[in-house]
């Protein structure tokens, strides 16, 4: 059939317009993937200014869900406008359901299923966005349903599957991660399938690297992340992942440089900068965390900024200011964002306030509040901070690096320090260093060595026992108690046959914690003394303490 020139031009213009739209959407996706959220928002706003379609309202709203701290109110504003433009818009229905999931309301899953059903599963974009929503918020995710939708979307686009489909498929399998190699293999396979068509290979290598990190295959993780940087030295998420790797190994200097590179290659979106401030804090780089937070504090409206400020103020010993900031966070934030760690922080602040309180009755009330709230965080297994250790530090504790450097040394210690500097993951040398410091009676050095071992191999329980012994020899009973308690908790989490291999050390740890607690928590002291005797009936100090406590 021969088309008239007018019709032909109309068809051509439509094809060009559709291609341009697809390119713009893809550019926004690429920006989000690169953690350039400000550019993504600008891209989608430009699309909306040219065409106020329901789809463009969705893209604008969705970017506020994918940023580090979701802005549910802003996202809802766009999704509502999208439905006003087209009340049948399944994309915007999925967007509103995503907000429910983000707030912990799993009824959003049924709403997503309804939207997909309305589309008759014929639109791959609907299938993809439904799957994305089902993987976006881990606590309200449904990876199996997401995988089902993505398999259908990939089948519909089998001639040229968008790489982000494979990325989300891999992410969905990651949410299912167990000890099953098949599940981990399925995630890796999805990422591998993205590699040939990926415009930016660094994106794939970074995902593979973080998958290896999740599987605790650290060497393979580092190799993949190094490939990502070599592939594209401007790909910001690779540096964020490298920072996490180096924080894990307490390579704080390298982690700081990674975060500087991340900040340089991501964009100046305030919420991205807020995330960077949080990462600096995790890296114990409080100075850079504060500078970064201060730079964007007035530019972000997420109450989470007050919580981070509270942590920084707590770290600086500014307990009244930390309390005010945390109270502001809790008064403004959505309750669904609260965590047991918030209660733990409140407890630590109370302990800090008690430290300077001169009224004994108020001091007692504050310490009771501290213990109750820290107990909430511990019961929830919240790992934001080492709660017992922080409490002990407030009372006056922690290893002194200056004291370690000024303390006794030996040729063996100096040789081991050089070996560890060359290979920070040399666990045999780290253990030997902790032992050598102890033999030289440089207990601050020993504690620092055992902390290094804990960072490199957190499941090596002896580190906590040895650290407790070093603190005990420094006559820092609060820190010793916290370390021994951590040792007890970790050993008791093992199968009973494994526990019995350490029963003498476990008995001693129980005995010492009981000894430390006898004047402040008699019930626990009695329980622990009895546990010590049960594990080692021939250990005379435990038997004596147990007899004395039972008489009380």
MORA-V308676 format. One record per residue. SS is DSSP state (~ for helix, > for strand, _ for the rest). OMEGA is omega in degrees with one decimal (* if undefined). D_LAST is the distance of its C-alpha to the last C-alpha in whole Angstrom. Layout:
ss->SS omega->OMEGA d_last->D_LAST
ss->SS omega->OMEGA d_last->D_LAST
//
This chain:
ss->_ omega->179.1 d_last->102
ss->_ omega->179.3 d_last->104
ss->_ omega->173.1 d_last->101
ss->_ omega->-179.0 d_last->103
ss->~ omega->-177.9 d_last->102
ss->~ omega->179.8 d_last->100
ss->~ omega->-179.7 d_last->98
ss->~ omega->178.6 d_last->98
ss->~ omega->179.5 d_last->97
ss->~ omega->178.6 d_last->94
ss->~ omega->-179.4 d_last->93
ss->~ omega->179.7 d_last->92
ss->~ omega->179.1 d_last->91
ss->~ omega->178.8 d_last->88
ss->~ omega->179.0 d_last->87
ss->~ omega->-179.1 d_last->87
ss->~ omega->179.1 d_last->85
ss->~ omega->178.5 d_last->82
ss->~ omega->179.4 d_last->82
ss->~ omega->178.2 d_last->81
ss->~ omega->180.0 d_last->79
ss->~ omega->179.0 d_last->77
ss->~ omega->-179.2 d_last->77
ss->~ omega->177.5 d_last->76
ss->~ omega->-179.3 d_last->73
ss->~ omega->178.4 d_last->72
ss->~ omega->177.1 d_last->72
ss->~ omega->177.7 d_last->70
ss->~ omega->179.3 d_last->68
ss->~ omega->179.3 d_last->68
ss->~ omega->178.8 d_last->67
ss->~ omega->-179.8 d_last->64
ss->~ omega->-179.0 d_last->63
ss->_ omega->-178.0 d_last->64
ss->_ omega->174.5 d_last->61
ss->_ omega->-172.3 d_last->64
ss->~ omega->178.3 d_last->63
ss->~ omega->178.7 d_last->65
ss->~ omega->177.9 d_last->68
ss->~ omega->179.3 d_last->68
ss->~ omega->178.6 d_last->67
ss->~ omega->179.3 d_last->71
ss->~ omega->-177.5 d_last->72
ss->~ omega->175.9 d_last->71
ss->~ omega->177.9 d_last->72
ss->~ omega->176.4 d_last->76
ss->~ omega->-178.0 d_last->76
ss->~ omega->179.8 d_last->75
ss->~ omega->178.9 d_last->78
ss->~ omega->-177.1 d_last->80
ss->_ omega->-178.0 d_last->79
ss->_ omega->-178.8 d_last->77
ss->_ omega->177.7 d_last->76
ss->~ omega->-179.2 d_last->73
ss->~ omega->-178.2 d_last->73
ss->~ omega->173.6 d_last->73
ss->~ omega->178.4 d_last->70
ss->~ omega->-177.6 d_last->68
ss->~ omega->178.3 d_last->68
ss->~ omega->179.3 d_last->67
ss->~ omega->-173.4 d_last->64
ss->~ omega->-179.3 d_last->63
ss->~ omega->178.6 d_last->63
ss->~ omega->174.8 d_last->60
ss->~ omega->-175.5 d_last->58
ss->~ omega->178.1 d_last->58
ss->_ omega->-170.5 d_last->58
ss->_ omega->175.3 d_last->54
ss->_ omega->-176.3 d_last->53
ss->_ omega->175.6 d_last->55
ss->_ omega->-173.5 d_last->56
ss->~ omega->-178.4 d_last->56
ss->~ omega->-179.7 d_last->58
ss->~ omega->178.5 d_last->61
ss->~ omega->-179.0 d_last->61
ss->~ omega->178.7 d_last->62
ss->~ omega->179.6 d_last->64
ss->~ omega->-178.6 d_last->66
ss->~ omega->177.8 d_last->66
ss->~ omega->178.2 d_last->67
ss->~ omega->177.6 d_last->70
ss->~ omega->178.1 d_last->71
ss->~ omega->175.0 d_last->70
ss->~ omega->178.1 d_last->73
ss->~ omega->179.2 d_last->75
ss->_ omega->-174.7 d_last->75
ss->_ omega->179.3 d_last->73
ss->_ omega->-175.9 d_last->73
ss->_ omega->-179.6 d_last->71
ss->~ omega->178.1 d_last->69
ss->~ omega->-178.4 d_last->68
ss->~ omega->173.0 d_last->67
ss->~ omega->176.4 d_last->65
ss->~ omega->178.2 d_last->63
ss->~ omega->179.8 d_last->62
ss->~ omega->176.9 d_last->61
ss->~ omega->178.2 d_last->59
ss->~ omega->178.7 d_last->57
ss->~ omega->177.2 d_last->56
ss->~ omega->179.2 d_last->54
ss->~ omega->179.4 d_last->53
ss->~ omega->179.0 d_last->52
ss->_ omega->175.5 d_last->50
ss->_ omega->-179.0 d_last->48
ss->_ omega->-174.9 d_last->50
ss->_ omega->174.3 d_last->51
ss->~ omega->176.7 d_last->54
ss->~ omega->179.6 d_last->56
ss->~ omega->179.5 d_last->57
ss->~ omega->179.7 d_last->59
ss->~ omega->175.8 d_last->61
ss->~ omega->178.0 d_last->61
ss->~ omega->179.3 d_last->62
ss->~ omega->179.5 d_last->65
ss->~ omega->178.1 d_last->66
ss->~ omega->178.6 d_last->67
ss->~ omega->178.8 d_last->68
ss->~ omega->-179.5 d_last->71
ss->_ omega->-178.4 d_last->72
ss->_ omega->177.2 d_last->73
ss->_ omega->-179.0 d_last->71
ss->_ omega->-175.5 d_last->75
ss->_ omega->-176.9 d_last->74
ss->~ omega->178.8 d_last->72
ss->~ omega->176.3 d_last->71
ss->~ omega->179.6 d_last->69
ss->~ omega->-178.9 d_last->67
ss->~ omega->-177.4 d_last->66
ss->~ omega->175.0 d_last->65
ss->~ omega->179.2 d_last->63
ss->~ omega->178.4 d_last->61
ss->~ omega->179.7 d_last->60
ss->~ omega->-177.7 d_last->59
ss->~ omega->178.3 d_last->57
ss->~ omega->-171.3 d_last->55
ss->~ omega->-176.1 d_last->55
ss->_ omega->-169.2 d_last->51
ss->~ omega->-175.1 d_last->49
ss->~ omega->178.7 d_last->47
ss->~ omega->-177.4 d_last->49
ss->_ omega->173.2 d_last->52
ss->_ omega->-173.8 d_last->54
ss->~ omega->-179.1 d_last->55
ss->~ omega->178.6 d_last->57
ss->~ omega->177.8 d_last->59
ss->~ omega->179.5 d_last->59
ss->~ omega->178.4 d_last->61
ss->~ omega->-179.5 d_last->63
ss->~ omega->-178.1 d_last->65
ss->~ omega->176.7 d_last->65
ss->~ omega->179.0 d_last->67
ss->~ omega->179.0 d_last->69
ss->~ omega->179.4 d_last->70
ss->~ omega->177.6 d_last->70
ss->~ omega->-179.6 d_last->73
ss->~ omega->-177.4 d_last->75
ss->_ omega->-168.1 d_last->75
ss->_ omega->179.8 d_last->75
ss->_ omega->179.7 d_last->79
ss->_ omega->-175.7 d_last->77
ss->_ omega->175.9 d_last->73
ss->_ omega->-177.0 d_last->71
ss->~ omega->-178.3 d_last->69
ss->~ omega->174.2 d_last->66
ss->~ omega->179.6 d_last->66
ss->~ omega->178.1 d_last->65
ss->~ omega->-177.6 d_last->63
ss->~ omega->175.8 d_last->61
ss->~ omega->176.5 d_last->61
ss->~ omega->178.9 d_last->59
ss->~ omega->179.7 d_last->57
ss->~ omega->177.7 d_last->56
ss->~ omega->178.7 d_last->56
ss->~ omega->178.3 d_last->53
ss->~ omega->178.4 d_last->51
ss->_ omega->-171.9 d_last->51
ss->_ omega->172.9 d_last->50
ss->_ omega->173.7 d_last->48
ss->_ omega->-177.3 d_last->48
ss->_ omega->177.2 d_last->51
ss->~ omega->179.8 d_last->54
ss->~ omega->-179.6 d_last->56
ss->~ omega->177.4 d_last->55
ss->~ omega->178.8 d_last->55
ss->~ omega->178.8 d_last->58
ss->~ omega->176.5 d_last->59
ss->~ omega->179.9 d_last->58
ss->~ omega->179.0 d_last->60
ss->~ omega->179.0 d_last->63
ss->~ omega->178.9 d_last->63
ss->~ omega->179.2 d_last->63
ss->~ omega->179.9 d_last->66
ss->~ omega->179.3 d_last->68
ss->~ omega->-171.4 d_last->68
ss->~ omega->-176.9 d_last->69
ss->_ omega->-175.1 d_last->73
ss->_ omega->-176.4 d_last->73
ss->_ omega->176.9 d_last->71
ss->_ omega->179.6 d_last->73
ss->_ omega->-177.9 d_last->70
ss->~ omega->-179.0 d_last->68
ss->~ omega->179.8 d_last->65
ss->~ omega->180.0 d_last->64
ss->~ omega->-179.2 d_last->64
ss->~ omega->179.5 d_last->63
ss->~ omega->178.2 d_last->60
ss->~ omega->177.8 d_last->59
ss->~ omega->179.4 d_last->59
ss->~ omega->-179.7 d_last->57
ss->~ omega->174.0 d_last->54
ss->~ omega->176.2 d_last->54
ss->~ omega->177.8 d_last->53
ss->~ omega->178.9 d_last->51
ss->~ omega->178.7 d_last->49
ss->_ omega->-179.5 d_last->49
ss->_ omega->173.1 d_last->48
ss->_ omega->-165.0 d_last->51
ss->~ omega->-179.6 d_last->51
ss->~ omega->178.1 d_last->54
ss->~ omega->177.8 d_last->56
ss->~ omega->-178.8 d_last->55
ss->~ omega->179.5 d_last->56
ss->~ omega->-179.5 d_last->60
ss->~ omega->-179.4 d_last->60
ss->~ omega->175.5 d_last->59
ss->~ omega->175.8 d_last->62
ss->~ omega->-179.9 d_last->64
ss->~ omega->-179.2 d_last->64
ss->~ omega->177.7 d_last->64
ss->~ omega->-179.5 d_last->67
ss->~ omega->179.6 d_last->69
ss->_ omega->-176.3 d_last->68
ss->_ omega->179.2 d_last->67
ss->_ omega->-177.4 d_last->67
ss->_ omega->-170.9 d_last->65
ss->~ omega->-175.6 d_last->62
ss->~ omega->178.2 d_last->59
ss->~ omega->179.9 d_last->59
ss->~ omega->177.3 d_last->58
ss->~ omega->178.6 d_last->55
ss->~ omega->177.2 d_last->54
ss->~ omega->176.9 d_last->55
ss->~ omega->178.0 d_last->52
ss->~ omega->178.0 d_last->50
ss->~ omega->-176.6 d_last->50
ss->~ omega->173.9 d_last->50
ss->~ omega->178.2 d_last->47
ss->~ omega->-176.8 d_last->45
ss->_ omega->179.1 d_last->46
ss->_ omega->172.2 d_last->45
ss->_ omega->-169.0 d_last->49
ss->~ omega->180.0 d_last->49
ss->~ omega->178.6 d_last->52
ss->~ omega->178.8 d_last->54
ss->~ omega->177.8 d_last->52
ss->~ omega->178.5 d_last->53
ss->~ omega->175.9 d_last->57
ss->~ omega->-177.9 d_last->56
ss->~ omega->175.6 d_last->55
ss->~ omega->177.7 d_last->58
ss->~ omega->177.6 d_last->61
ss->~ omega->179.9 d_last->59
ss->~ omega->-178.6 d_last->60
ss->~ omega->-173.5 d_last->63
ss->~ omega->168.1 d_last->64
ss->_ omega->178.8 d_last->62
ss->_ omega->-174.5 d_last->64
ss->_ omega->176.2 d_last->63
ss->_ omega->-175.3 d_last->62
ss->~ omega->-178.1 d_last->59
ss->~ omega->173.4 d_last->57
ss->~ omega->178.3 d_last->57
ss->~ omega->176.3 d_last->56
ss->~ omega->176.9 d_last->53
ss->~ omega->179.4 d_last->52
ss->~ omega->177.1 d_last->53
ss->~ omega->178.8 d_last->51
ss->~ omega->-179.2 d_last->48
ss->~ omega->175.0 d_last->49
ss->~ omega->179.7 d_last->49
ss->~ omega->179.1 d_last->46
ss->~ omega->-179.7 d_last->44
ss->_ omega->-178.3 d_last->46
ss->_ omega->177.1 d_last->44
ss->_ omega->-172.4 d_last->48
ss->~ omega->-178.9 d_last->47
ss->~ omega->179.7 d_last->50
ss->~ omega->177.7 d_last->52
ss->~ omega->-178.4 d_last->50
ss->~ omega->179.8 d_last->50
ss->~ omega->-178.6 d_last->54
ss->~ omega->179.4 d_last->55
ss->~ omega->180.0 d_last->53
ss->~ omega->-177.0 d_last->54
ss->~ omega->-174.7 d_last->58
ss->~ omega->-172.0 d_last->57
ss->~ omega->-177.3 d_last->55
ss->~ omega->-177.7 d_last->57
ss->~ omega->179.3 d_last->59
ss->_ omega->-180.0 d_last->57
ss->_ omega->178.1 d_last->55
ss->_ omega->-178.8 d_last->52
ss->_ omega->-179.5 d_last->49
ss->~ omega->-179.1 d_last->48
ss->~ omega->179.7 d_last->49
ss->~ omega->178.2 d_last->47
ss->~ omega->178.1 d_last->44
ss->~ omega->177.9 d_last->45
ss->~ omega->179.0 d_last->46
ss->~ omega->177.9 d_last->42
ss->~ omega->-179.5 d_last->41
ss->~ omega->178.5 d_last->43
ss->~ omega->175.9 d_last->42
ss->~ omega->-179.3 d_last->38
ss->~ omega->178.4 d_last->39
ss->_ omega->-180.0 d_last->41
ss->_ omega->179.3 d_last->38
ss->_ omega->-169.2 d_last->40
ss->~ omega->177.7 d_last->37
ss->~ omega->179.2 d_last->39
ss->~ omega->178.4 d_last->42
ss->~ omega->178.2 d_last->40
ss->~ omega->-180.0 d_last->39
ss->~ omega->-179.7 d_last->42
ss->~ omega->-179.5 d_last->44
ss->~ omega->176.9 d_last->41
ss->~ omega->177.4 d_last->41
ss->~ omega->177.5 d_last->45
ss->~ omega->-174.5 d_last->45
ss->~ omega->178.0 d_last->43
ss->~ omega->-175.0 d_last->45
ss->~ omega->-172.8 d_last->48
ss->_ omega->172.2 d_last->47
ss->_ omega->-176.7 d_last->48
ss->~ omega->179.8 d_last->44
ss->~ omega->-179.4 d_last->45
ss->~ omega->-179.7 d_last->45
ss->_ omega->178.6 d_last->41
ss->_ omega->176.6 d_last->38
ss->~ omega->177.6 d_last->35
ss->~ omega->176.5 d_last->35
ss->~ omega->177.1 d_last->37
ss->~ omega->177.8 d_last->33
ss->~ omega->178.5 d_last->32
ss->~ omega->177.5 d_last->34
ss->~ omega->178.1 d_last->34
ss->~ omega->179.0 d_last->30
ss->~ omega->178.2 d_last->31
ss->~ omega->177.4 d_last->33
ss->~ omega->178.0 d_last->30
ss->~ omega->177.8 d_last->28
ss->~ omega->177.2 d_last->32
ss->~ omega->179.4 d_last->32
ss->~ omega->-178.0 d_last->29
ss->~ omega->-176.5 d_last->30
ss->_ omega->-178.0 d_last->32
ss->_ omega->-178.7 d_last->31
ss->_ omega->178.2 d_last->31
ss->_ omega->-173.1 d_last->29
ss->~ omega->179.8 d_last->26
ss->~ omega->177.8 d_last->25
ss->~ omega->179.2 d_last->28
ss->~ omega->179.6 d_last->26
ss->~ omega->178.7 d_last->23
ss->~ omega->180.0 d_last->25
ss->~ omega->-179.3 d_last->27
ss->~ omega->175.3 d_last->24
ss->~ omega->177.7 d_last->23
ss->~ omega->179.9 d_last->26
ss->~ omega->-176.6 d_last->26
ss->~ omega->-179.9 d_last->23
ss->~ omega->-175.5 d_last->25
ss->~ omega->174.4 d_last->28
ss->~ omega->178.2 d_last->28
ss->~ omega->177.7 d_last->25
ss->~ omega->-179.9 d_last->29
ss->~ omega->-179.1 d_last->31
ss->~ omega->-179.8 d_last->28
ss->~ omega->178.8 d_last->28
ss->_ omega->-177.7 d_last->32
ss->_ omega->176.6 d_last->32
ss->_ omega->-175.7 d_last->34
ss->_ omega->177.7 d_last->35
ss->_ omega->177.0 d_last->37
ss->_ omega->172.3 d_last->35
ss->_ omega->-166.7 d_last->32
ss->~ omega->-180.0 d_last->30
ss->~ omega->-178.8 d_last->27
ss->~ omega->178.7 d_last->29
ss->~ omega->177.1 d_last->31
ss->~ omega->-179.7 d_last->27
ss->~ omega->179.2 d_last->27
ss->~ omega->179.5 d_last->30
ss->~ omega->179.8 d_last->30
ss->~ omega->178.8 d_last->28
ss->~ omega->-177.9 d_last->30
ss->_ omega->-178.6 d_last->31
ss->_ omega->-179.9 d_last->33
ss->_ omega->-178.6 d_last->36
ss->_ omega->-178.7 d_last->38
ss->~ omega->179.9 d_last->42
ss->~ omega->178.8 d_last->43
ss->~ omega->178.7 d_last->41
ss->~ omega->-179.2 d_last->41
ss->~ omega->-179.4 d_last->45
ss->~ omega->-175.9 d_last->45
ss->_ omega->-176.1 d_last->43
ss->_ omega->175.5 d_last->43
ss->_ omega->179.0 d_last->46
ss->_ omega->175.3 d_last->48
ss->~ omega->179.0 d_last->51
ss->~ omega->179.5 d_last->49
ss->~ omega->-177.9 d_last->47
ss->~ omega->178.5 d_last->50
ss->~ omega->179.2 d_last->52
ss->~ omega->178.2 d_last->49
ss->~ omega->178.8 d_last->49
ss->~ omega->178.8 d_last->53
ss->~ omega->-178.4 d_last->52
ss->~ omega->176.8 d_last->50
ss->~ omega->179.2 d_last->52
ss->~ omega->-179.9 d_last->55
ss->_ omega->-175.5 d_last->53
ss->_ omega->-178.7 d_last->50
ss->_ omega->-179.9 d_last->49
ss->_ omega->-172.4 d_last->49
ss->~ omega->180.0 d_last->45
ss->~ omega->179.6 d_last->45
ss->~ omega->179.2 d_last->46
ss->~ omega->177.5 d_last->44
ss->~ omega->179.4 d_last->41
ss->~ omega->179.6 d_last->43
ss->~ omega->177.9 d_last->43
ss->~ omega->179.4 d_last->39
ss->~ omega->-178.7 d_last->39
ss->~ omega->177.4 d_last->42
ss->~ omega->179.9 d_last->40
ss->~ omega->179.5 d_last->37
ss->~ omega->178.3 d_last->39
ss->_ omega->-179.3 d_last->40
ss->_ omega->172.4 d_last->37
ss->_ omega->-170.5 d_last->38
ss->~ omega->174.0 d_last->35
ss->~ omega->177.0 d_last->37
ss->~ omega->179.4 d_last->40
ss->~ omega->-179.5 d_last->37
ss->~ omega->180.0 d_last->35
ss->~ omega->177.9 d_last->39
ss->~ omega->-179.4 d_last->40
ss->~ omega->174.3 d_last->37
ss->~ omega->176.8 d_last->37
ss->~ omega->179.3 d_last->41
ss->~ omega->179.0 d_last->40
ss->~ omega->179.3 d_last->38
ss->~ omega->-177.0 d_last->41
ss->~ omega->-177.2 d_last->43
ss->_ omega->-173.3 d_last->41
ss->_ omega->-179.8 d_last->38
ss->_ omega->179.2 d_last->37
ss->_ omega->-168.2 d_last->37
ss->_ omega->-176.5 d_last->33
ss->~ omega->-179.6 d_last->33
ss->~ omega->-177.3 d_last->34
ss->~ omega->177.9 d_last->31
ss->~ omega->-178.0 d_last->29
ss->~ omega->178.4 d_last->31
ss->~ omega->176.5 d_last->31
ss->~ omega->179.6 d_last->27
ss->~ omega->179.8 d_last->28
ss->~ omega->177.4 d_last->31
ss->~ omega->179.5 d_last->29
ss->~ omega->179.2 d_last->26
ss->~ omega->173.3 d_last->29
ss->_ omega->-178.1 d_last->30
ss->_ omega->175.0 d_last->26
ss->_ omega->-171.0 d_last->26
ss->~ omega->179.6 d_last->23
ss->~ omega->179.3 d_last->23
ss->~ omega->176.7 d_last->26
ss->~ omega->179.3 d_last->25
ss->~ omega->-179.6 d_last->22
ss->~ omega->-179.9 d_last->25
ss->~ omega->178.1 d_last->27
ss->~ omega->178.9 d_last->24
ss->~ omega->177.4 d_last->23
ss->~ omega->177.7 d_last->27
ss->~ omega->179.3 d_last->27
ss->~ omega->-178.2 d_last->25
ss->~ omega->-176.7 d_last->26
ss->~ omega->179.8 d_last->30
ss->~ omega->-179.1 d_last->29
ss->~ omega->177.8 d_last->27
ss->_ omega->-179.4 d_last->30
ss->_ omega->172.5 d_last->33
ss->_ omega->-175.6 d_last->34
ss->~ omega->179.2 d_last->31
ss->~ omega->177.6 d_last->34
ss->~ omega->178.9 d_last->34
ss->~ omega->-175.7 d_last->30
ss->~ omega->176.7 d_last->30
ss->~ omega->-177.6 d_last->32
ss->_ omega->-167.8 d_last->30
ss->~ omega->179.2 d_last->27
ss->~ omega->178.0 d_last->26
ss->~ omega->179.6 d_last->26
ss->~ omega->177.2 d_last->24
ss->~ omega->-179.6 d_last->21
ss->~ omega->179.4 d_last->22
ss->~ omega->176.9 d_last->22
ss->~ omega->-179.2 d_last->19
ss->~ omega->-176.3 d_last->17
ss->~ omega->178.5 d_last->18
ss->~ omega->176.5 d_last->17
ss->~ omega->179.7 d_last->14
ss->~ omega->-178.9 d_last->14
ss->~ omega->-173.9 d_last->16
ss->~ omega->-168.5 d_last->14
ss->_ omega->-178.8 d_last->10
ss->_ omega->-178.1 d_last->11
ss->_ omega->178.2 d_last->13
ss->_ omega->-172.2 d_last->12
ss->~ omega->-178.0 d_last->9
ss->~ omega->179.1 d_last->10
ss->~ omega->179.4 d_last->13
ss->~ omega->178.4 d_last->11
ss->~ omega->-179.1 d_last->9
ss->~ omega->-176.3 d_last->13
ss->~ omega->178.4 d_last->15
ss->~ omega->178.4 d_last->13
ss->~ omega->177.2 d_last->14
ss->~ omega->179.9 d_last->17
ss->~ omega->179.8 d_last->18
ss->~ omega->179.7 d_last->17
ss->~ omega->-177.9 d_last->19
ss->~ omega->-177.9 d_last->22
ss->_ omega->-175.6 d_last->22
ss->_ omega->-177.5 d_last->21
ss->_ omega->-178.6 d_last->22
ss->_ omega->-169.4 d_last->21
ss->~ omega->179.5 d_last->19
ss->~ omega->179.4 d_last->17
ss->~ omega->179.1 d_last->16
ss->~ omega->-179.4 d_last->15
ss->~ omega->-180.0 d_last->13
ss->~ omega->-179.2 d_last->11
ss->~ omega->179.1 d_last->10
ss->~ omega->-179.4 d_last->9
ss->~ omega->-177.8 d_last->7
ss->~ omega->-179.9 d_last->5
ss->~ omega->179.6 d_last->5
ss->_ omega->-177.8 d_last->4
ss->_ omega->* d_last->0
//
